[in-house]
């Protein structure tokens, strides 16, 4: 189900991206900061899902709240002729890297545990086969 949603989202994004007008230079700062804020929320949502404490209301409010706040900071910075949005970029990108680290560690631990479990199953099966062979040899020797 999730794979289907991802594929549909990618197709819609491609179609809209090909047919969308080019964003003017005036609004490029606003778009860039809002995309970074949205990506931060997405990575945070993935991390929350892996920790099993995901809440859709918190995700949506953070998604739009972060994007709107970052655009307001960009607007204020433009009016004051100060690049305030750089502070938001530093914070959001730092959080994205932290969330990406948590996601990476989760999957590495999951992969490691799966490998250890598989290795343990092989060892158990091997020892069971060895025990079975010893039992057969003992029964042959007793005959």
ChimeraX commands (.cxc) that place a marker at each C-alpha (Angstrom):
marker #1 position 0.00,0.00,0.00 radius 0.5
marker #1 position 2.78,2.42,0.93 radius 0.5
marker #1 position 4.72,1.51,-2.20 radius 0.5
marker #1 position 1.66,2.30,-4.30 radius 0.5
marker #1 position 1.32,5.71,-2.60 radius 0.5
marker #1 position 5.01,6.44,-3.23 radius 0.5
marker #1 position 4.73,5.48,-6.91 radius 0.5
marker #1 position 1.58,7.58,-7.37 radius 0.5
marker #1 position 3.21,10.52,-5.58 radius 0.5
marker #1 position 6.29,10.28,-7.79 radius 0.5
marker #1 position 4.19,10.14,-10.96 radius 0.5
marker #1 position 2.11,13.14,-9.89 radius 0.5
marker #1 position 5.32,15.01,-9.02 radius 0.5
marker #1 position 6.83,14.24,-12.41 radius 0.5
marker #1 position 3.70,15.32,-14.27 radius 0.5
marker #1 position 3.37,18.53,-12.26 radius 0.5
marker #1 position 7.10,19.21,-12.48 radius 0.5
marker #1 position 7.13,18.96,-16.26 radius 0.5
marker #1 position 4.05,21.16,-16.66 radius 0.5
marker #1 position 4.68,23.64,-13.84 radius 0.5
marker #1 position 5.87,27.16,-14.55 radius 0.5
marker #1 position 9.34,28.21,-13.47 radius 0.5
marker #1 position 9.49,29.92,-10.07 radius 0.5
marker #1 position 10.82,33.44,-10.33 radius 0.5
marker #1 position 14.03,34.46,-8.58 radius 0.5
marker #1 position 12.08,36.64,-6.14 radius 0.5
marker #1 position 10.30,33.63,-4.64 radius 0.5
marker #1 position 13.12,31.10,-4.87 radius 0.5
marker #1 position 14.29,31.78,-1.29 radius 0.5
marker #1 position 10.78,31.16,0.01 radius 0.5
marker #1 position 10.42,27.94,-1.95 radius 0.5
marker #1 position 13.84,26.64,-0.92 radius 0.5
marker #1 position 13.31,27.22,2.79 radius 0.5
marker #1 position 9.80,25.78,2.72 radius 0.5
marker #1 position 11.07,22.63,0.96 radius 0.5
marker #1 position 13.82,22.20,3.56 radius 0.5
marker #1 position 11.30,22.70,6.38 radius 0.5
marker #1 position 8.93,20.16,4.79 radius 0.5
marker #1 position 11.75,17.63,4.33 radius 0.5
marker #1 position 12.69,18.07,7.98 radius 0.5
marker #1 position 9.11,17.20,8.93 radius 0.5
marker #1 position 9.12,14.17,6.63 radius 0.5
marker #1 position 12.35,12.81,8.13 radius 0.5
marker #1 position 10.95,13.49,11.60 radius 0.5
marker #1 position 7.79,11.57,10.68 radius 0.5
marker #1 position 9.82,8.61,9.44 radius 0.5
marker #1 position 11.86,8.63,12.65 radius 0.5
marker #1 position 8.69,8.82,14.75 radius 0.5
marker #1 position 7.23,5.89,12.80 radius 0.5
marker #1 position 10.32,3.80,13.47 radius 0.5
marker #1 position 10.14,4.68,17.17 radius 0.5
marker #1 position 6.42,3.75,17.05 radius 0.5
marker #1 position 5.19,7.11,18.38 radius 0.5
marker #1 position 3.98,8.72,15.13 radius 0.5
marker #1 position 1.02,11.10,15.45 radius 0.5
marker #1 position -0.54,12.38,12.24 radius 0.5
marker #1 position -1.79,15.62,13.83 radius 0.5
marker #1 position 1.68,16.48,15.07 radius 0.5
marker #1 position 3.15,15.62,11.66 radius 0.5
marker #1 position 0.73,17.81,9.71 radius 0.5
marker #1 position 0.98,20.72,12.13 radius 0.5
marker #1 position 4.77,20.50,12.07 radius 0.5
marker #1 position 4.85,20.16,8.29 radius 0.5
marker #1 position 2.83,23.30,7.64 radius 0.5
marker #1 position 3.91,25.17,10.77 radius 0.5
marker #1 position 7.62,24.77,10.00 radius 0.5
marker #1 position 7.13,25.75,6.35 radius 0.5
marker #1 position 5.07,28.84,7.21 radius 0.5
marker #1 position 7.39,29.95,10.02 radius 0.5
marker #1 position 10.45,29.55,7.82 radius 0.5
marker #1 position 8.81,31.56,5.02 radius 0.5
marker #1 position 7.90,34.29,7.52 radius 0.5
marker #1 position 11.51,34.38,8.72 radius 0.5
marker #1 position 12.64,34.69,5.12 radius 0.5
marker #1 position 10.17,37.53,4.53 radius 0.5
marker #1 position 11.30,39.34,7.67 radius 0.5
marker #1 position 14.93,38.88,6.69 radius 0.5
marker #1 position 14.27,40.30,3.23 radius 0.5
marker #1 position 12.57,43.34,4.74 radius 0.5
marker #1 position 15.46,43.89,7.16 radius 0.5
marker #1 position 18.04,43.07,4.49 radius 0.5
marker #1 position 19.45,40.31,6.71 radius 0.5
marker #1 position 19.66,36.65,5.73 radius 0.5
marker #1 position 17.71,35.32,8.72 radius 0.5
marker #1 position 16.58,32.31,6.72 radius 0.5
marker #1 position 20.12,30.93,6.94 radius 0.5
marker #1 position 19.54,30.28,10.66 radius 0.5
marker #1 position 16.42,28.27,9.80 radius 0.5
marker #1 position 18.36,26.34,7.16 radius 0.5
marker #1 position 21.07,25.45,9.68 radius 0.5
marker #1 position 18.50,24.25,12.21 radius 0.5
marker #1 position 16.38,22.28,9.74 radius 0.5
marker #1 position 19.35,20.66,8.00 radius 0.5
marker #1 position 20.87,19.76,11.37 radius 0.5
marker #1 position 17.62,18.11,12.43 radius 0.5
marker #1 position 17.39,16.32,9.09 radius 0.5
marker #1 position 20.87,14.85,9.58 radius 0.5
marker #1 position 19.98,13.78,13.15 radius 0.5
marker #1 position 16.80,12.09,11.92 radius 0.5
marker #1 position 18.67,10.47,9.05 radius 0.5
marker #1 position 21.22,9.16,11.56 radius 0.5
marker #1 position 18.44,7.62,13.65 radius 0.5
marker #1 position 16.85,6.04,10.56 radius 0.5
marker #1 position 20.20,4.66,9.42 radius 0.5
marker #1 position 20.99,3.22,12.86 radius 0.5
marker #1 position 17.55,1.61,13.09 radius 0.5
marker #1 position 17.98,-0.22,9.79 radius 0.5
marker #1 position 21.59,-1.19,10.48 radius 0.5
marker #1 position 20.57,-2.69,13.85 radius 0.5
marker #1 position 17.63,-4.45,12.22 radius 0.5
marker #1 position 19.88,-5.88,9.50 radius 0.5
marker #1 position 22.51,-6.94,12.07 radius 0.5
marker #1 position 19.90,-8.65,14.24 radius 0.5
marker #1 position 18.53,-10.49,11.21 radius 0.5
marker #1 position 22.03,-11.67,10.28 radius 0.5
marker #1 position 22.72,-12.82,13.86 radius 0.5
marker #1 position 19.39,-14.64,14.00 radius 0.5
marker #1 position 20.12,-16.39,10.70 radius 0.5
marker #1 position 23.61,-17.34,11.87 radius 0.5
marker #1 position 22.20,-18.69,15.16 radius 0.5
marker #1 position 19.61,-20.74,13.26 radius 0.5
marker #1 position 22.38,-22.22,11.10 radius 0.5
marker #1 position 24.44,-23.09,14.18 radius 0.5
marker #1 position 21.41,-24.68,15.86 radius 0.5
marker #1 position 20.58,-26.68,12.74 radius 0.5
marker #1 position 24.20,-27.79,12.41 radius 0.5
marker #1 position 24.39,-28.92,16.05 radius 0.5
marker #1 position 21.05,-30.73,15.68 radius 0.5
marker #1 position 22.36,-32.56,12.60 radius 0.5
marker #1 position 25.56,-33.43,14.45 radius 0.5
marker #1 position 23.61,-34.76,17.42 radius 0.5
marker #1 position 21.37,-36.77,15.09 radius 0.5
marker #1 position 24.39,-38.28,13.34 radius 0.5
marker #1 position 25.99,-39.18,16.69 radius 0.5
marker #1 position 22.78,-40.84,17.80 radius 0.5
marker #1 position 22.65,-42.88,14.58 radius 0.5
marker #1 position 26.28,-43.89,14.94 radius 0.5
marker #1 position 25.71,-44.98,18.56 radius 0.5
marker #1 position 22.70,-47.06,17.57 radius 0.5
marker #1 position 24.73,-48.72,14.79 radius 0.5
marker #1 position 27.57,-49.47,17.17 radius 0.5
marker #1 position 25.17,-50.98,19.72 radius 0.5
marker #1 position 23.79,-53.39,17.09 radius 0.5
marker link #1:1,2 radius 0.2
marker link #1:2,3 radius 0.2
marker link #1:3,4 radius 0.2
marker link #1:4,5 radius 0.2
marker link #1:5,6 radius 0.2
marker link #1:6,7 radius 0.2
marker link #1:7,8 radius 0.2
marker link #1:8,9 radius 0.2
marker link #1:9,10 radius 0.2
marker link #1:10,11 radius 0.2
marker link #1:11,12 radius 0.2
marker link #1:12,13 radius 0.2
marker link #1:13,14 radius 0.2
marker link #1:14,15 radius 0.2
marker link #1:15,16 radius 0.2
marker link #1:16,17 radius 0.2
marker link #1:17,18 radius 0.2
marker link #1:18,19 radius 0.2
marker link #1:19,20 radius 0.2
marker link #1:20,21 radius 0.2
marker link #1:21,22 radius 0.2
marker link #1:22,23 radius 0.2
marker link #1:23,24 radius 0.2
marker link #1:24,25 radius 0.2
marker link #1:25,26 radius 0.2
marker link #1:26,27 radius 0.2
marker link #1:27,28 radius 0.2
marker link #1:28,29 radius 0.2
marker link #1:29,30 radius 0.2
marker link #1:30,31 radius 0.2
marker link #1:31,32 radius 0.2
marker link #1:32,33 radius 0.2
marker link #1:33,34 radius 0.2
marker link #1:34,35 radius 0.2
marker link #1:35,36 radius 0.2
marker link #1:36,37 radius 0.2
marker link #1:37,38 radius 0.2
marker link #1:38,39 radius 0.2
marker link #1:39,40 radius 0.2
marker link #1:40,41 radius 0.2
marker link #1:41,42 radius 0.2
marker link #1:42,43 radius 0.2
marker link #1:43,44 radius 0.2
marker link #1:44,45 radius 0.2
marker link #1:45,46 radius 0.2
marker link #1:46,47 radius 0.2
marker link #1:47,48 radius 0.2
marker link #1:48,49 radius 0.2
marker link #1:49,50 radius 0.2
marker link #1:50,51 radius 0.2
marker link #1:51,52 radius 0.2
marker link #1:52,53 radius 0.2
marker link #1:53,54 radius 0.2
marker link #1:54,55 radius 0.2
marker link #1:55,56 radius 0.2
marker link #1:56,57 radius 0.2
marker link #1:57,58 radius 0.2
marker link #1:58,59 radius 0.2
marker link #1:59,60 radius 0.2
marker link #1:60,61 radius 0.2
marker link #1:61,62 radius 0.2
marker link #1:62,63 radius 0.2
marker link #1:63,64 radius 0.2
marker link #1:64,65 radius 0.2
marker link #1:65,66 radius 0.2
marker link #1:66,67 radius 0.2
marker link #1:67,68 radius 0.2
marker link #1:68,69 radius 0.2
marker link #1:69,70 radius 0.2
marker link #1:70,71 radius 0.2
marker link #1:71,72 radius 0.2
marker link #1:72,73 radius 0.2
marker link #1:73,74 radius 0.2
marker link #1:74,75 radius 0.2
marker link #1:75,76 radius 0.2
marker link #1:76,77 radius 0.2
marker link #1:77,78 radius 0.2
marker link #1:78,79 radius 0.2
marker link #1:79,80 radius 0.2
marker link #1:80,81 radius 0.2
marker link #1:81,82 radius 0.2
marker link #1:82,83 radius 0.2
marker link #1:83,84 radius 0.2
marker link #1:84,85 radius 0.2
marker link #1:85,86 radius 0.2
marker link #1:86,87 radius 0.2
marker link #1:87,88 radius 0.2
marker link #1:88,89 radius 0.2
marker link #1:89,90 radius 0.2
marker link #1:90,91 radius 0.2
marker link #1:91,92 radius 0.2
marker link #1:92,93 radius 0.2
marker link #1:93,94 radius 0.2
marker link #1:94,95 radius 0.2
marker link #1:95,96 radius 0.2
marker link #1:96,97 radius 0.2
marker link #1:97,98 radius 0.2
marker link #1:98,99 radius 0.2
marker link #1:99,100 radius 0.2
marker link #1:100,101 radius 0.2
marker link #1:101,102 radius 0.2
marker link #1:102,103 radius 0.2
marker link #1:103,104 radius 0.2
marker link #1:104,105 radius 0.2
marker link #1:105,106 radius 0.2
marker link #1:106,107 radius 0.2
marker link #1:107,108 radius 0.2
marker link #1:108,109 radius 0.2
marker link #1:109,110 radius 0.2
marker link #1:110,111 radius 0.2
marker link #1:111,112 radius 0.2
marker link #1:112,113 radius 0.2
marker link #1:113,114 radius 0.2
marker link #1:114,115 radius 0.2
marker link #1:115,116 radius 0.2
marker link #1:116,117 radius 0.2
marker link #1:117,118 radius 0.2
marker link #1:118,119 radius 0.2
marker link #1:119,120 radius 0.2
marker link #1:120,121 radius 0.2
marker link #1:121,122 radius 0.2
marker link #1:122,123 radius 0.2
marker link #1:123,124 radius 0.2
marker link #1:124,125 radius 0.2
marker link #1:125,126 radius 0.2
marker link #1:126,127 radius 0.2
marker link #1:127,128 radius 0.2
marker link #1:128,129 radius 0.2
marker link #1:129,130 radius 0.2
marker link #1:130,131 radius 0.2
marker link #1:131,132 radius 0.2
marker link #1:132,133 radius 0.2
marker link #1:133,134 radius 0.2
marker link #1:134,135 radius 0.2
marker link #1:135,136 radius 0.2
marker link #1:136,137 radius 0.2
marker link #1:137,138 radius 0.2
marker link #1:138,139 radius 0.2
marker link #1:139,140 radius 0.2
marker link #1:140,141 radius 0.2
marker link #1:141,142 radius 0.2
marker link #1:142,143 radius 0.2
view
